[in-house]
């Protein structure tokens, strides 16, 4: 019996791109990844606890198997794309002070208050 699930827009963007590249339907791409993930987790070369420890900086990534490194890299990229509460507070304070808050498409520093480039 088919069931519906909700996936975030960011994940669906990845699924759409990959499904087009692989000539699969969206459901087919997700099912393919589920089968791969399940096989990796059940293999003797994969330990989710070790990947979690590497993401937390408790063990070196050089201690991971190739399969674990692949999963670690996906998790690392995801974590790097999410601002921590400290980073959010830092940039909120910069916005309040009118200091640079980011870069535009040309690599120029953007200021919040004046909307001008530095």
C-alpha positions as CSV (number, residue, x, y, z in Angstrom):
1,X,0.0,0.0,0.0
2,X,1.5,3.4,-1.1
3,X,1.8,6.1,1.6
4,X,2.5,9.8,1.5
5,X,5.3,11.5,3.4
6,X,6.4,15.1,3.6
7,X,9.9,16.0,2.6
8,X,11.5,19.4,2.9
9,X,11.9,21.6,-0.2
10,X,15.7,21.4,0.0
11,X,15.6,17.6,-0.1
12,X,13.0,17.5,-2.9
13,X,15.3,19.8,-4.9
14,X,18.0,17.3,-4.6
15,X,15.7,14.4,-5.4
16,X,14.3,16.2,-8.5
17,X,17.8,16.9,-9.9
18,X,19.0,13.4,-9.3
19,X,15.9,11.7,-10.6
20,X,16.3,13.7,-13.9
21,X,20.0,12.8,-14.2
22,X,19.2,9.1,-13.5
23,X,16.0,9.0,-15.6
24,X,13.9,7.9,-12.6
25,X,10.6,9.1,-11.2
26,X,10.7,11.0,-8.0
27,X,9.3,8.0,-6.1
28,X,11.8,5.7,-7.9
29,X,14.7,7.9,-6.9
30,X,13.7,8.0,-3.3
31,X,13.1,4.2,-3.2
32,X,16.5,3.7,-4.8
33,X,18.2,5.8,-2.1
34,X,16.2,4.0,0.6
35,X,17.5,0.6,-0.6
36,X,21.1,1.9,-0.8
37,X,20.9,3.4,2.7
38,X,19.4,0.2,4.1
39,X,22.1,-1.9,2.5
40,X,24.9,0.3,3.8
41,X,23.5,0.3,7.3
42,X,23.2,-3.5,7.2
43,X,26.7,-4.0,5.8
44,X,29.6,-4.9,8.1
45,X,31.5,-1.8,7.0
46,X,29.0,0.8,8.4
47,X,28.5,2.0,11.9
48,X,26.1,4.9,12.4
49,X,27.5,5.6,15.9
50,X,31.0,6.1,14.5
51,X,29.6,8.6,11.9
52,X,27.8,10.5,14.7
53,X,31.0,10.6,16.7
54,X,33.0,11.9,13.7
55,X,30.3,14.6,13.1
56,X,30.6,15.6,16.8
57,X,34.4,15.7,16.4
58,X,34.9,12.9,18.9
59,X,36.9,10.7,16.4
60,X,38.9,11.4,13.3
61,X,37.3,10.9,10.0
62,X,40.4,8.9,9.0
63,X,39.1,6.2,11.3
64,X,36.0,5.7,9.2
65,X,35.5,3.2,6.4
66,X,34.9,4.5,2.9
67,X,31.2,3.8,3.2
68,X,31.1,5.7,6.6
69,X,33.0,8.6,5.0
70,X,30.4,8.9,2.3
71,X,27.6,9.2,4.9
72,X,29.7,11.5,7.1
73,X,30.3,13.8,4.2
74,X,26.6,14.1,3.5
75,X,26.0,14.8,7.2
76,X,28.8,17.3,7.3
77,X,27.6,19.3,4.3
78,X,24.1,19.4,5.8
79,X,25.4,20.6,9.1
80,X,27.5,23.3,7.5
81,X,24.5,24.6,5.7
82,X,22.7,25.2,9.0
83,X,23.6,28.2,11.1
84,X,24.0,27.6,14.9
85,X,22.1,29.7,17.4
86,X,25.4,31.5,18.1
87,X,25.9,32.3,14.4
88,X,22.3,33.5,14.2
89,X,22.8,35.8,17.2
90,X,26.1,37.1,15.8
91,X,24.6,38.1,12.4
92,X,21.4,39.5,14.1
93,X,23.7,41.8,16.1
94,X,25.6,42.8,12.9
95,X,22.3,43.7,11.2
96,X,21.3,45.8,14.2
97,X,24.6,47.7,14.0
98,X,24.4,48.2,10.3
99,X,27.6,46.2,9.6
100,X,28.2,43.8,6.8
101,X,25.9,40.9,6.8
102,X,26.9,38.9,3.7
103,X,28.0,38.9,0.2
104,X,26.1,39.7,-3.0
105,X,26.4,37.7,-6.2
106,X,29.5,39.7,-7.1
107,X,31.2,39.0,-3.9
108,X,30.7,42.5,-2.5
109,X,29.9,43.1,1.2
110,X,26.3,44.0,1.8
111,X,25.1,46.2,4.7
112,X,21.6,45.7,6.1
113,X,20.5,49.2,7.1
114,X,21.7,51.3,4.2
115,X,21.5,48.4,1.7
116,X,24.8,49.6,0.3
117,X,27.9,47.7,-0.6
118,X,31.2,48.3,1.2
